[in-house]
């Protein structure tokens, strides 16, 4: 939901040939909510997209310095921030895959640098 990510997300989707072929669900802390709360609003939006559009692939994307987590300052280090995002992404993925048979869930982390530049990294 962060305006700092708009161009990077558009470029990422264009490179993958997906722009204009996706439902973009933009919710602060979405993967965190899916991972940590049963029946969260974010999970419901994925469920709706899957039901209405027969979604086959979901890309869960968190970003550093996320207000849904309390921002960069909520962590002791960049490594701790990354570890929390990766943990929540993996938990959210597991929950969605268990709920929707055959759904492919990919994960990414948008890293917002101190200079404001954004790089999107795939999480395996």
MARVOTOR-262810 format. One record per atom (N, C-alpha, C): residue in three letters; atom name; z, y, x. Coordinates in nm, 4 decimals. Layout:
N
@aa ALA&at CA&zz Z&yy Y&xx X
...
REM end
This chain:
124
@aa UNK&at N&zz 0.0000&yy -0.1195&xx 0.0823
@aa UNK&at CA&zz 0.0000&yy 0.0000&xx 0.0000
@aa UNK&at C&zz 0.0000&yy 0.1246&xx 0.0858
@aa UNK&at N&zz 0.0001&yy 0.1084&xx 0.2147
@aa UNK&at CA&zz 0.0156&yy 0.2191&xx 0.3083
@aa UNK&at C&zz -0.1192&yy 0.2834&xx 0.3413
@aa UNK&at N&zz -0.1295&yy 0.4142&xx 0.3199
@aa UNK&at CA&zz -0.2545&yy 0.4872&xx 0.3448
@aa UNK&at C&zz -0.3022&yy 0.4737&xx 0.4890
@aa UNK&at N&zz -0.2117&yy 0.4467&xx 0.5810
@aa UNK&at CA&zz -0.2495&yy 0.4340&xx 0.7222
@aa UNK&at C&zz -0.3400&yy 0.3142&xx 0.7477
@aa UNK&at N&zz -0.3467&yy 0.2234&xx 0.6517
@aa UNK&at CA&zz -0.4208&yy 0.0987&xx 0.6711
@aa UNK&at C&zz -0.5601&yy 0.0988&xx 0.6088
@aa UNK&at N&zz -0.5929&yy 0.1981&xx 0.5285
@aa UNK&at CA&zz -0.7168&yy 0.1970&xx 0.4510
@aa UNK&at C&zz -0.8419&yy 0.1673&xx 0.5319
@aa UNK&at N&zz -0.8663&yy 0.2418&xx 0.6360
@aa UNK&at CA&zz -0.9873&yy 0.2246&xx 0.7156
@aa UNK&at C&zz -0.9877&yy 0.0887&xx 0.7845
@aa UNK&at N&zz -0.8743&yy 0.0486&xx 0.8417
@aa UNK&at CA&zz -0.8673&yy -0.0800&xx 0.9121
@aa UNK&at C&zz -0.8913&yy -0.1966&xx 0.8167
@aa UNK&at N&zz -0.8359&yy -0.1895&xx 0.6965
@aa UNK&at CA&zz -0.8572&yy -0.2972&xx 0.5989
@aa UNK&at C&zz -1.0030&yy -0.3004&xx 0.5550
@aa UNK&at N&zz -1.0597&yy -0.1850&xx 0.5259
@aa UNK&at CA&zz -1.2007&yy -0.1809&xx 0.4872
@aa UNK&at C&zz -1.2884&yy -0.2410&xx 0.5964
@aa UNK&at N&zz -1.2653&yy -0.2008&xx 0.7210
@aa UNK&at CA&zz -1.3438&yy -0.2527&xx 0.8325
@aa UNK&at C&zz -1.3251&yy -0.4033&xx 0.8479
@aa UNK&at N&zz -1.2021&yy -0.4504&xx 0.8328
@aa UNK&at CA&zz -1.1726&yy -0.5938&xx 0.8438
@aa UNK&at C&zz -1.2472&yy -0.6717&xx 0.7354
@aa UNK&at N&zz -1.2426&yy -0.6228&xx 0.6126
@aa UNK&at CA&zz -1.3116&yy -0.6902&xx 0.5021
@aa UNK&at C&zz -1.4629&yy -0.6840&xx 0.5184
@aa UNK&at N&zz -1.5154&yy -0.5715&xx 0.5641
@aa UNK&at CA&zz -1.6597&yy -0.5598&xx 0.5894
@aa UNK&at C&zz -1.7051&yy -0.6590&xx 0.6949
@aa UNK&at N&zz -1.6305&yy -0.6679&xx 0.8049
@aa UNK&at CA&zz -1.6648&yy -0.7602&xx 0.9128
@aa UNK&at C&zz -1.6678&yy -0.9041&xx 0.8627
@aa UNK&at N&zz -1.5767&yy -0.9368&xx 0.7725
@aa UNK&at CA&zz -1.5696&yy -1.0724&xx 0.7168
@aa UNK&at C&zz -1.6685&yy -1.0934&xx 0.6020
@aa UNK&at N&zz -1.7433&yy -0.9883&xx 0.5649
@aa UNK&at CA&zz -1.8379&yy -0.9992&xx 0.4544
@aa UNK&at C&zz -1.7713&yy -1.0106&xx 0.3188
@aa UNK&at N&zz -1.6516&yy -0.9571&xx 0.3071
@aa UNK&at CA&zz -1.5741&yy -0.9713&xx 0.1835
@aa UNK&at C&zz -1.5590&yy -0.8438&xx 0.1026
@aa UNK&at N&zz -1.5881&yy -0.7304&xx 0.1621
@aa UNK&at CA&zz -1.5674&yy -0.6046&xx 0.0897
@aa UNK&at C&zz -1.6483&yy -0.6069&xx -0.0393
@aa UNK&at N&zz -1.5910&yy -0.5635&xx -0.1476
@aa UNK&at CA&zz -1.6491&yy -0.5663&xx -0.2822
@aa UNK&at C&zz -1.6513&yy -0.7056&xx -0.3433
@aa UNK&at N&zz -1.5882&yy -0.8037&xx -0.2776
@aa UNK&at CA&zz -1.5790&yy -0.9393&xx -0.3321
@aa UNK&at C&zz -1.4341&yy -0.9867&xx -0.3365
@aa UNK&at N&zz -1.3420&yy -0.8921&xx -0.3385
@aa UNK&at CA&zz -1.2005&yy -0.9275&xx -0.3349
@aa UNK&at C&zz -1.1221&yy -0.8482&xx -0.4390
@aa UNK&at N&zz -1.0121&yy -0.9071&xx -0.4818
@aa UNK&at CA&zz -0.9116&yy -0.8337&xx -0.5581
@aa UNK&at C&zz -0.8111&yy -0.7848&xx -0.4551
@aa UNK&at N&zz -0.7951&yy -0.6553&xx -0.4435
@aa UNK&at CA&zz -0.6974&yy -0.6018&xx -0.3498
@aa UNK&at C&zz -0.5696&yy -0.5731&xx -0.4279
@aa UNK&at N&zz -0.4654&yy -0.6462&xx -0.3922
@aa UNK&at CA&zz -0.3348&yy -0.6287&xx -0.4545
@aa UNK&at C&zz -0.2473&yy -0.5622&xx -0.3497
@aa UNK&at N&zz -0.2107&yy -0.4402&xx -0.3746
@aa UNK&at CA&zz -0.1402&yy -0.3612&xx -0.2740
@aa UNK&at C&zz -0.0014&yy -0.3252&xx -0.3255
@aa UNK&at N&zz 0.0981&yy -0.3938&xx -0.2706
@aa UNK&at CA&zz 0.2363&yy -0.3769&xx -0.3147
@aa UNK&at C&zz 0.3248&yy -0.3676&xx -0.1904
@aa UNK&at N&zz 0.4119&yy -0.2696&xx -0.1859
@aa UNK&at CA&zz 0.5026&yy -0.2564&xx -0.0717
@aa UNK&at C&zz 0.5866&yy -0.3825&xx -0.0557
@aa UNK&at N&zz 0.5848&yy -0.4386&xx 0.0657
@aa UNK&at CA&zz 0.6655&yy -0.5568&xx 0.0949
@aa UNK&at C&zz 0.6262&yy -0.6807&xx 0.0176
@aa UNK&at N&zz 0.4986&yy -0.6953&xx -0.0180
@aa UNK&at CA&zz 0.4544&yy -0.8038&xx -0.1060
@aa UNK&at C&zz 0.4869&yy -0.9425&xx -0.0512
@aa UNK&at N&zz 0.4511&yy -0.9708&xx 0.0738
@aa UNK&at CA&zz 0.4788&yy -1.1038&xx 0.1291
@aa UNK&at C&zz 0.6292&yy -1.1284&xx 0.1364
@aa UNK&at N&zz 0.7041&yy -1.0241&xx 0.1669
@aa UNK&at CA&zz 0.8510&yy -1.0345&xx 0.1695
@aa UNK&at C&zz 0.9016&yy -1.0747&xx 0.0313
@aa UNK&at N&zz 0.8512&yy -1.0090&xx -0.0722
@aa UNK&at CA&zz 0.8952&yy -1.0392&xx -0.2083
@aa UNK&at C&zz 0.8577&yy -1.1809&xx -0.2490
@aa UNK&at N&zz 0.7358&yy -1.2230&xx -0.2174
@aa UNK&at CA&zz 0.6947&yy -1.3594&xx -0.2515
@aa UNK&at C&zz 0.7838&yy -1.4598&xx -0.1799
@aa UNK&at N&zz 0.8086&yy -1.4350&xx -0.0516
@aa UNK&at CA&zz 0.8890&yy -1.5269&xx 0.0291
@aa UNK&at C&zz 1.0342&yy -1.5330&xx -0.0176
@aa UNK&at N&zz 1.0896&yy -1.4204&xx -0.0577
@aa UNK&at CA&zz 1.2332&yy -1.4129&xx -0.0796
@aa UNK&at C&zz 1.2765&yy -1.4097&xx -0.2258
@aa UNK&at N&zz 1.1806&yy -1.3974&xx -0.3192
@aa UNK&at CA&zz 1.2186&yy -1.3849&xx -0.4597
@aa UNK&at C&zz 1.1280&yy -1.4717&xx -0.5467
@aa UNK&at N&zz 1.1859&yy -1.5663&xx -0.6187
@aa UNK&at CA&zz 1.1068&yy -1.6484&xx -0.7100
@aa UNK&at C&zz 1.0571&yy -1.5641&xx -0.8263
@aa UNK&at N&zz 0.9296&yy -1.5794&xx -0.8594
@aa UNK&at CA&zz 0.8722&yy -1.5069&xx -0.9719
@aa UNK&at C&zz 0.8573&yy -1.3579&xx -0.9493
@aa UNK&at N&zz 0.8406&yy -1.3158&xx -0.8248
@aa UNK&at CA&zz 0.8290&yy -1.1734&xx -0.7940
@aa UNK&at C&zz 0.7030&yy -1.1139&xx -0.8564
@aa UNK&at N&zz 0.7017&yy -0.9837&xx -0.8676
@aa UNK&at CA&zz 0.5840&yy -0.9133&xx -0.9185
@aa UNK&at C&zz 0.4611&yy -0.9462&xx -0.8342
@aa UNK&at N&zz 0.4765&yy -0.9460&xx -0.7028
@aa UNK&at CA&zz 0.3636&yy -0.9748&xx -0.6137
@aa UNK&at C&zz 0.3099&yy -1.1154&xx -0.6379
@aa UNK&at N&zz 0.3991&yy -1.2115&xx -0.6516
@aa UNK&at CA&zz 0.3566&yy -1.3488&xx -0.6791
@aa UNK&at C&zz 0.2810&yy -1.3557&xx -0.8115
@aa UNK&at N&zz 0.3289&yy -1.2846&xx -0.9104
@aa UNK&at CA&zz 0.2618&yy -1.2807&xx -1.0409
@aa UNK&at C&zz 0.1213&yy -1.2225&xx -1.0325
@aa UNK&at N&zz 0.1025&yy -1.1236&xx -0.9463
@aa UNK&at CA&zz -0.0301&yy -1.0645&xx -0.9297
@aa UNK&at C&zz -0.1265&yy -1.1633&xx -0.8640
@aa UNK&at N&zz -0.0786&yy -1.2414&xx -0.7681
@aa UNK&at CA&zz -0.1617&yy -1.3461&xx -0.7075
@aa UNK&at C&zz -0.1944&yy -1.4516&xx -0.8129
@aa UNK&at N&zz -0.0946&yy -1.4910&xx -0.8921
@aa UNK&at CA&zz -0.1164&yy -1.5885&xx -0.9993
@aa UNK&at C&zz -0.2234&yy -1.5384&xx -1.0960
@aa UNK&at N&zz -0.2161&yy -1.4117&xx -1.1322
@aa UNK&at CA&zz -0.3124&yy -1.3533&xx -1.2257
@aa UNK&at C&zz -0.4541&yy -1.3523&xx -1.1669
@aa UNK&at N&zz -0.4656&yy -1.3121&xx -1.0430
@aa UNK&at CA&zz -0.5957&yy -1.3123&xx -0.9771
@aa UNK&at C&zz -0.6525&yy -1.4539&xx -0.9713
@aa UNK&at N&zz -0.5682&yy -1.5502&xx -0.9409
@aa UNK&at CA&zz -0.6113&yy -1.6901&xx -0.9335
@aa UNK&at C&zz -0.6586&yy -1.7388&xx -1.0701
@aa UNK&at N&zz -0.5847&yy -1.7050&xx -1.1736
@aa UNK&at CA&zz -0.6193&yy -1.7503&xx -1.3091
@aa UNK&at C&zz -0.7450&yy -1.6817&xx -1.3614
@aa UNK&at N&zz -0.7541&yy -1.5504&xx -1.3465
@aa UNK&at CA&zz -0.8662&yy -1.4762&xx -1.4036
@aa UNK&at C&zz -0.9953&yy -1.4887&xx -1.3238
@aa UNK&at N&zz -0.9838&yy -1.4980&xx -1.1930
@aa UNK&at CA&zz -1.1031&yy -1.4940&xx -1.1079
@aa UNK&at C&zz -1.1230&yy -1.6201&xx -1.0257
@aa UNK&at N&zz -1.0424&yy -1.7217&xx -1.0548
@aa UNK&at CA&zz -1.0526&yy -1.8493&xx -0.9838
@aa UNK&at C&zz -1.0510&yy -1.8287&xx -0.8323
@aa UNK&at N&zz -0.9606&yy -1.7454&xx -0.7895
@aa UNK&at CA&zz -0.9455&yy -1.7133&xx -0.6476
@aa UNK&at C&zz -0.9252&yy -1.8412&xx -0.5678
@aa UNK&at N&zz -1.0021&yy -1.8541&xx -0.4610
@aa UNK&at CA&zz -0.9935&yy -1.9719&xx -0.3750
@aa UNK&at C&zz -0.9197&yy -1.9421&xx -0.2445
@aa UNK&at N&zz -0.9222&yy -1.8157&xx -0.2029
@aa UNK&at CA&zz -0.8610&yy -1.7767&xx -0.0765
@aa UNK&at C&zz -0.7797&yy -1.6491&xx -0.0961
@aa UNK&at N&zz -0.6606&yy -1.6487&xx -0.0397
@aa UNK&at CA&zz -0.5736&yy -1.5313&xx -0.0406
@aa UNK&at C&zz -0.5491&yy -1.4920&xx 0.1043
@aa UNK&at N&zz -0.5590&yy -1.3643&xx 0.1325
@aa UNK&at CA&zz -0.5203&yy -1.3113&xx 0.2632
@aa UNK&at C&zz -0.3930&yy -1.2312&xx 0.2433
@aa UNK&at N&zz -0.2829&yy -1.2838&xx 0.2950
@aa UNK&at CA&zz -0.1563&yy -1.2112&xx 0.2924
@aa UNK&at C&zz -0.1510&yy -1.1253&xx 0.4176
@aa UNK&at N&zz -0.1270&yy -0.9969&xx 0.3990
@aa UNK&at CA&zz -0.1224&yy -0.9070&xx 0.5140
@aa UNK&at C&zz 0.0027&yy -0.8206&xx 0.5069
@aa UNK&at N&zz 0.0842&yy -0.8304&xx 0.6079
@aa UNK&at CA&zz 0.1962&yy -0.7390&xx 0.6264
@aa UNK&at C&zz 0.1553&yy -0.6361&xx 0.7305
@aa UNK&at N&zz 0.2381&yy -0.5318&xx 0.7441
@aa UNK&at CA&zz 0.2123&yy -0.4357&xx 0.8510
@aa UNK&at C&zz 0.3432&yy -0.3912&xx 0.9118
@aa UNK&at N&zz 0.3354&yy -0.3536&xx 1.0377
@aa UNK&at CA&zz 0.4526&yy -0.3037&xx 1.1068
@aa UNK&at C&zz 0.4900&yy -0.1669&xx 1.0509
@aa UNK&at N&zz 0.6106&yy -0.1266&xx 1.0742
@aa UNK&at CA&zz 0.6641&yy 0.0001&xx 1.0252
@aa UNK&at C&zz 0.6558&yy 0.0091&xx 0.8726
@aa UNK&at N&zz 0.6824&yy -0.1041&xx 0.8073
@aa UNK&at CA&zz 0.6719&yy -0.1147&xx 0.6612
@aa UNK&at C&zz 0.8000&yy -0.0645&xx 0.5943
@aa UNK&at N&zz 0.7850&yy 0.0287&xx 0.5019
@aa UNK&at CA&zz 0.8989&yy 0.0818&xx 0.4278
@aa UNK&at C&zz 0.9695&yy -0.0231&xx 0.3449
@aa UNK&at N&zz 0.8964&yy -0.1276&xx 0.3021
@aa UNK&at CA&zz 0.9572&yy -0.2358&xx 0.2262
@aa UNK&at C&zz 1.0598&yy -0.3141&xx 0.3064
@aa UNK&at N&zz 1.0526&yy -0.3003&xx 0.4379
@aa UNK&at CA&zz 1.1479&yy -0.3651&xx 0.5286
@aa UNK&at C&zz 1.2464&yy -0.2643&xx 0.5874
@aa UNK&at N&zz 1.2326&yy -0.1391&xx 0.5536
@aa UNK&at CA&zz 1.3180&yy -0.0357&xx 0.6106
@aa UNK&at C&zz 1.2551&yy 0.0347&xx 0.7291
@aa UNK&at N&zz 1.1255&yy 0.0106&xx 0.7512
@aa UNK&at CA&zz 1.0548&yy 0.0749&xx 0.8613
@aa UNK&at C&zz 1.0842&yy 0.0090&xx 0.9948
@aa UNK&at N&zz 1.0169&yy 0.0578&xx 1.0956
@aa UNK&at CA&zz 1.0298&yy 0.0037&xx 1.2311
@aa UNK&at C&zz 1.1754&yy 0.0107&xx 1.2800
@aa UNK&at N&zz 1.2465&yy 0.1156&xx 1.2401
@aa UNK&at CA&zz 1.3836&yy 0.1355&xx 1.2853
@aa UNK&at C&zz 1.4832&yy 0.0333&xx 1.2330
@aa UNK&at N&zz 1.4437&yy -0.0480&xx 1.1358
@aa UNK&at CA&zz 1.5332&yy -0.1500&xx 1.0808
@aa UNK&at C&zz 1.5459&yy -0.2712&xx 1.1729
@aa UNK&at N&zz 1.4660&yy -0.2739&xx 1.2791
@aa UNK&at CA&zz 1.4645&yy -0.3886&xx 1.3702
@aa UNK&at C&zz 1.5125&yy -0.3470&xx 1.5084
@aa UNK&at N&zz 1.5706&yy -0.4419&xx 1.5781
@aa UNK&at CA&zz 1.6195&yy -0.4165&xx 1.7136
@aa UNK&at C&zz 1.5073&yy -0.4007&xx 1.8142
@aa UNK&at N&zz 1.3923&yy -0.4596&xx 1.7844
@aa UNK&at CA&zz 1.2808&yy -0.4557&xx 1.8785
@aa UNK&at C&zz 1.1503&yy -0.4831&xx 1.8053
@aa UNK&at N&zz 1.0386&yy -0.4544&xx 1.8714
@aa UNK&at CA&zz 0.9072&yy -0.4868&xx 1.8152
@aa UNK&at C&zz 0.8949&yy -0.6373&xx 1.7941
@aa UNK&at N&zz 0.9518&yy -0.7147&xx 1.8851
@aa UNK&at CA&zz 0.9448&yy -0.8603&xx 1.8750
@aa UNK&at C&zz 1.0207&yy -0.9106&xx 1.7521
@aa UNK&at N&zz 1.1375&yy -0.8515&xx 1.7248
@aa UNK&at CA&zz 1.2157&yy -0.8908&xx 1.6075
@aa UNK&at C&zz 1.1416&yy -0.8540&xx 1.4787
@aa UNK&at N&zz 1.0771&yy -0.7386&xx 1.4792
@aa UNK&at CA&zz 0.9989&yy -0.6969&xx 1.3617
@aa UNK&at C&zz 0.8854&yy -0.7952&xx 1.3381
@aa UNK&at N&zz 0.8108&yy -0.8269&xx 1.4426
@aa UNK&at CA&zz 0.6993&yy -0.9213&xx 1.4313
@aa UNK&at C&zz 0.7483&yy -1.0572&xx 1.3819
@aa UNK&at N&zz 0.8589&yy -1.1056&xx 1.4374
@aa UNK&at CA&zz 0.9121&yy -1.2356&xx 1.3986
@aa UNK&at C&zz 0.9467&yy -1.2389&xx 1.2500
@aa UNK&at N&zz 1.0057&yy -1.1306&xx 1.1977
@aa UNK&at CA&zz 1.0402&yy -1.1264&xx 1.0554
@aa UNK&at C&zz 0.9154&yy -1.1274&xx 0.9688
@aa UNK&at N&zz 0.8158&yy -1.0487&xx 1.0059
@aa UNK&at CA&zz 0.6907&yy -1.0473&xx 0.9298
@aa UNK&at C&zz 0.6242&yy -1.1841&xx 0.9307
@aa UNK&at N&zz 0.6173&yy -1.2454&xx 1.0475
@aa UNK&at CA&zz 0.5530&yy -1.3765&xx 1.0563
@aa UNK&at C&zz 0.6289&yy -1.4806&xx 0.9752
@aa UNK&at N&zz 0.7611&yy -1.4769&xx 0.9789
@aa UNK&at CA&zz 0.8426&yy -1.5697&xx 0.9007
@aa UNK&at C&zz 0.8175&yy -1.5522&xx 0.7507
@aa UNK&at N&zz 0.8174&yy -1.4284&xx 0.7042
@aa UNK&at CA&zz 0.7937&yy -1.4038&xx 0.5617
@aa UNK&at C&zz 0.6521&yy -1.4407&xx 0.5210
@aa UNK&at N&zz 0.5548&yy -1.4130&xx 0.6056
@aa UNK&at CA&zz 0.4169&yy -1.4521&xx 0.5749
@aa UNK&at C&zz 0.4061&yy -1.6035&xx 0.5614
@aa UNK&at N&zz 0.4667&yy -1.6767&xx 0.6524
@aa UNK&at CA&zz 0.4610&yy -1.8230&xx 0.6470
@aa UNK&at C&zz 0.5321&yy -1.8771&xx 0.5227
@aa UNK&at N&zz 0.6459&yy -1.8198&xx 0.4889
@aa UNK&at CA&zz 0.7189&yy -1.8631&xx 0.3688
@aa UNK&at C&zz 0.6403&yy -1.8335&xx 0.2426
@aa UNK&at N&zz 0.5804&yy -1.7148&xx 0.2351
@aa UNK&at CA&zz 0.4996&yy -1.6786&xx 0.1187
@aa UNK&at C&zz 0.3788&yy -1.7708&xx 0.1072
@aa UNK&at N&zz 0.3158&yy -1.7991&xx 0.2197
@aa UNK&at CA&zz 0.2010&yy -1.8908&xx 0.2199
@aa UNK&at C&zz 0.2418&yy -2.0265&xx 0.1653
@aa UNK&at N&zz 0.3502&yy -2.0820&xx 0.2147
@aa UNK&at CA&zz 0.3961&yy -2.2135&xx 0.1699
@aa UNK&at C&zz 0.4220&yy -2.2145&xx 0.0193
@aa UNK&at N&zz 0.4814&yy -2.1094&xx -0.0308
@aa UNK&at CA&zz 0.5115&yy -2.0999&xx -0.1735
@aa UNK&at C&zz 0.3832&yy -2.0970&xx -0.2571
@aa UNK&at N&zz 0.2861&yy -2.0168&xx -0.2144
@aa UNK&at CA&zz 0.1609&yy -2.0051&xx -0.2900
@aa UNK&at C&zz 0.0782&yy -2.1329&xx -0.2838
@aa UNK&at N&zz 0.0740&yy -2.1960&xx -0.1677
@aa UNK&at CA&zz -0.0018&yy -2.3206&xx -0.1521
@aa UNK&at C&zz 0.0596&yy -2.4310&xx -0.2383
@aa UNK&at N&zz 0.1914&yy -2.4367&xx -0.2433
@aa UNK&at CA&zz 0.2584&yy -2.5375&xx -0.3252
@aa UNK&at C&zz 0.2333&yy -2.5141&xx -0.4737
@aa UNK&at N&zz 0.2170&yy -2.3906&xx -0.5119
@aa UNK&at CA&zz 0.2010&yy -2.3543&xx -0.6532
@aa UNK&at C&zz 0.0569&yy -2.3706&xx -0.7029
@aa UNK&at N&zz -0.0402&yy -2.3453&xx -0.6144
@aa UNK&at CA&zz -0.1817&yy -2.3449&xx -0.6545
@aa UNK&at C&zz -0.2588&yy -2.4467&xx -0.5716
@aa UNK&at N&zz -0.2826&yy -2.5609&xx -0.6295
@aa UNK&at CA&zz -0.3539&yy -2.6685&xx -0.5605
@aa UNK&at C&zz -0.4903&yy -2.6206&xx -0.5109
@aa UNK&at N&zz -0.5177&yy -2.6467&xx -0.3846
@aa UNK&at CA&zz -0.6469&yy -2.6121&xx -0.3258
@aa UNK&at C&zz -0.6598&yy -2.4682&xx -0.2793
@aa UNK&at N&zz -0.5573&yy -2.3865&xx -0.3007
@aa UNK&at CA&zz -0.5644&yy -2.2464&xx -0.2587
@aa UNK&at C&zz -0.5517&yy -2.2376&xx -0.1068
@aa UNK&at N&zz -0.6433&yy -2.1658&xx -0.0444
@aa UNK&at CA&zz -0.6348&yy -2.1396&xx 0.0986
@aa UNK&at C&zz -0.5648&yy -2.0053&xx 0.1169
@aa UNK&at N&zz -0.4650&yy -2.0025&xx 0.2012
@aa UNK&at CA&zz -0.3923&yy -1.8791&xx 0.2271
@aa UNK&at C&zz -0.4028&yy -1.8478&xx 0.3756
@aa UNK&at N&zz -0.4587&yy -1.7317&xx 0.4052
@aa UNK&at CA&zz -0.4687&yy -1.6830&xx 0.5417
@aa UNK&at C&zz -0.3660&yy -1.5723&xx 0.5589
@aa UNK&at N&zz -0.3282&yy -1.5466&xx 0.6832
@aa UNK&at CA&zz -0.2246&yy -1.4471&xx 0.7097
@aa UNK&at C&zz -0.2709&yy -1.3513&xx 0.8192
@aa UNK&at N&zz -0.2277&yy -1.2268&xx 0.8069
@aa UNK&at CA&zz -0.2597&yy -1.1268&xx 0.9084
@aa UNK&at C&zz -0.1446&yy -1.0270&xx 0.9178
@aa UNK&at N&zz -0.1368&yy -0.9646&xx 1.0338
@aa UNK&at CA&zz -0.0393&yy -0.8581&xx 1.0552
@aa UNK&at C&zz -0.1143&yy -0.7358&xx 1.1050
@aa UNK&at N&zz -0.1037&yy -0.6264&xx 1.0321
@aa UNK&at CA&zz -0.1621&yy -0.4990&xx 1.0750
@aa UNK&at C&zz -0.0566&yy -0.4286&xx 1.1592
@aa UNK&at N&zz -0.0900&yy -0.4087&xx 1.2847
@aa UNK&at CA&zz 0.0031&yy -0.3473&xx 1.3784
@aa UNK&at C&zz -0.0312&yy -0.1991&xx 1.3895
@aa UNK&at N&zz 0.0627&yy -0.1153&xx 1.3498
@aa UNK&at CA&zz 0.0439&yy 0.0290&xx 1.3574
@aa UNK&at C&zz 0.1048&yy 0.0761&xx 1.4891
@aa UNK&at N&zz 0.0198&yy 0.1223&xx 1.5785
@aa UNK&at CA&zz 0.0661&yy 0.1673&xx 1.7091
@aa UNK&at C&zz 0.1353&yy 0.3022&xx 1.7021
@aa UNK&at N&zz 0.2038&yy 0.3366&xx 1.8084
@aa UNK&at CA&zz 0.2733&yy 0.4656&xx 1.8170
@aa UNK&at C&zz 0.1760&yy 0.5817&xx 1.8014
@aa UNK&at N&zz 0.0489&yy 0.5580&xx 1.8373
@aa UNK&at CA&zz -0.0541&yy 0.6610&xx 1.8263
@aa UNK&at C&zz -0.1191&yy 0.6653&xx 1.6880
@aa UNK&at N&zz -0.0754&yy 0.5753&xx 1.5986
@aa UNK&at CA&zz -0.1291&yy 0.5705&xx 1.4640
@aa UNK&at C&zz -0.2473&yy 0.4775&xx 1.4475
@aa UNK&at N&zz -0.2998&yy 0.4276&xx 1.5582
@aa UNK&at CA&zz -0.4111&yy 0.3331&xx 1.5505
@aa UNK&at C&zz -0.3614&yy 0.2014&xx 1.4943
@aa UNK&at N&zz -0.4496&yy 0.1353&xx 1.4193
@aa UNK&at CA&zz -0.4141&yy 0.0088&xx 1.3528
@aa UNK&at C&zz -0.5038&yy -0.1021&xx 1.4054
@aa UNK&at N&zz -0.4414&yy -0.2127&xx 1.4416
@aa UNK&at CA&zz -0.5173&yy -0.3330&xx 1.4753
@aa UNK&at C&zz -0.4690&yy -0.4446&xx 1.3835
@aa UNK&at N&zz -0.5613&yy -0.5261&xx 1.3352
@aa UNK&at CA&zz -0.5266&yy -0.6346&xx 1.2453
@aa UNK&at C&zz -0.5371&yy -0.7653&xx 1.3225
@aa UNK&at N&zz -0.4261&yy -0.8367&xx 1.3257
@aa UNK&at CA&zz -0.4169&yy -0.9614&xx 1.4009
@aa UNK&at C&zz -0.4011&yy -1.0785&xx 1.3042
@aa UNK&at N&zz -0.4792&yy -1.1836&xx 1.3266
@aa UNK&at CA&zz -0.4671&yy -1.3050&xx 1.2482
@aa UNK&at C&zz -0.3411&yy -1.3798&xx 1.2910
@aa UNK&at N&zz -0.2684&yy -1.4305&xx 1.1936
@aa UNK&at CA&zz -0.1484&yy -1.5118&xx 1.2202
@aa UNK&at C&zz -0.1851&yy -1.6562&xx 1.1879
@aa UNK&at N&zz -0.1623&yy -1.7413&xx 1.2829
@aa UNK&at CA&zz -0.1931&yy -1.8852&xx 1.2639
@aa UNK&at C&zz -0.0715&yy -1.9591&xx 1.2139
REM end
